Amino acid sequence: MRSILLIFILFNYSSCIVAQDTDKCYQKTQSKSDIKKLEPVICIPEDFYIVDIYEKDLNNDGKIDKVAEWFKEDLSNGDTIFHSIYFQELDSTFTHFETYGNLSQLYFDIQSQSNDVILEDSLLNEIKFSYQYYGGLPTFYEGGFSIEFYTDAAGYKKLFFEFSEDKNDFILRKEQDWLAPRTATWTEDEKMENEIIYTVQEGMSIKDFNMLEYLE
């Protein structure tokens, strides 16, 4: 079943990337404050909009890069939230590095998130029940980004992907497991239970990351 779910996600991602490769450049933003952060190269498909633009030096070259977060204007259950990374060049222009559709959970509306709701689409239903909690977007920092999500009612996973110049890719360098119950009566601070450090050679490429594999 996990392989079927992965195929579903990849199909959703590929369809949007194909739509993105057109002669027209759409730059609709959800917030007017993001308009001034746009660059000519930041383009998304029609009927989508940019909901945020992050500015960090992601590849540690001393120049501020940009990440556009975007999704459909009319979201439906199972839709993907995309993150497009643009590196700043020596002449201060930007080039598109990569677009990822696996840095956050698939979208489900508030009503559908309830365990009492059964969706008609059995595949989406399987994905929905795999998620422990909803929300949570990647955090971008100097040299990379982190992805955080609950694996069960009290288990919280933090994955840190950092840019490797040799591999020209974001590689998993650190994995943390935290005890972090989400209850109103919990008074003890969150605490880390385990940490694994990976070398560039050992770490997984962000292209191979699939959140659902951690939720089995």
Helices and strands as residue ranges (DSSP letters): H 2-20, G 32-37, E 48-56, E 65-72, E 82-88, E 94-100, H 122-130, E 139-141, E 144-150, E 155-164, E 169-179, E 191-197, G 206-208, G 211-214
